[in-house]
Amino acid sequence: MKQPFYVLTSTLTALALFLSACGGETLPTPDAAAISTAAAQTVEARFTLQAVLQATETPLPPAETPTPEATSTLGYPPTLTTAPGLPTPTPNGKPCYSLTFLGDVSIPDGMLITPGTKFTKTWRVRNDGNCVWDPTYALELNQGDPMGSVTKFPLTKTVYPGNTYDISIDLTAPTTEGIYYGYWHIATPYGGHMVIAGSNQSLFVKIQVTSKKDRYFGVDNVVYDWTRKPQKGCGSDGAVYNFSATITANGPGEIEYQWLRVPWDGDPLQGGILKFTEAGSKTVYFTWSLHNGAIQNIDRWVAIEILGPIPRTFARVKFHHTCQQ
C-alpha cells in the first residue's frame, strides 16, 4: 500500500535535479514528509468542498398540497343572502310580500257620485307576508282613470307582518257622466309591486258619475274584522271569537240585519235595526263562544244578512276552531 508514495517521491526528486541543471541555481531538496502531508490535505480539502456544496445546494420546493374544498357544517342551514337593496329572504317559507284584501272601507264599487266631487277611497288590507312595509312604499296607479292629478300616494305608517292597514287616497270624480275605474297597487322601493294574494289583481275603485240624485236606499258594503281569545289554544272555557261588521248605507233610512253562523247551534240569531240619517257607516258586533266540548277542525263561518229594505247576504268570515297550540 506504500508503493504510490515512493513513486511520487522519486518523480519529484528527478524533477528538482533537472530544474537545477537548467537554471543554474541550486534548489532546496524537497521535504518528502511535507509533500506527503500536502497531498493528503489536498485530498481532504477536495472532499470537504464537495460536502459543503452538497450541504448548501438550494433544495427543490416541496410539491404543492391541494387546498381542501370548504364544506358546510351538517345540522346548520346556510346563511341566506340577497342582492344589495332588496329585502332579506326568510327561511320560514312565507313569501316576502303577500297582500290580503279585506274590504272597501269607503266608496263601495259602483257608488253614485256627482260630477267634480272630491272623495276619499279607502281599502282595508293585511300584510300577510314576512317583510315590513314602510313609507318608502306607495300606492300607485297601475291602469285606468286617474281621477285626479296625483297618481302616487306613499304609505302613511309602518305595517308589520300580520297587521291590518287602511289605505286611503284622495280622488276627484270626472266632470263627465259615466262609469270610471282605477286600478292601484302597492309599489315597493326596490322595483316591482304587490298584487292581491290568490287573485293576482290590483286594488280598484269603481264609481258612477251622474248628476241624478234619485237612487234606491240600501247597503253598499260590509267590512268584517275579528279576534280570538286566547289567540292560540283554549282556556278552561274554550275560546271566544269576537266579530265586527262595518255596514255602509248609501243614504238615510233603516236597515234590519242579523248574524248568521254555521254550524248553527240552535241559539236565537242576533241582530237589530240600524237607523241612518245620511249616507255613512255603522259598526255592529257579535260574540261566538266555543267551549271545550265544541267540535274542532271543521269549517265554520259567520256573515251579516240584510233583511231589509233590500235583502242581501254579504261575504262570509271563514275559520277553523281548534284547541291545539
ABEGO torsion letter per residue (X at the ends): XAAAAAAAAAAAAAAAAAAAAAAGBBBBBBBAAAAAAAAAAAAAAAAAAAAAAAAABBBBBBBBBBBBBBBBBBGBBBBBBBBBGBBBBBAAGBBABBBBBAEBABGBBGBBBBBGBBBBBBBBBBBABABBBBAABBBBBABEBAGEABABBBBABBBBBGBBBBBBBBBBBBABBEBBBBBBBBBBAAEEBBBBBGAGBBBBBBBBBBABABBBBEBABBBBBBBBOBABEBBAAEBBBBBBBBBBBAEBEBBBBBBBBOBBAGBBBBBEBBBBABBEBBBBBBBBBBBAABBBGBBBBBBBBBAOABBBBBBBBBBBBBABX
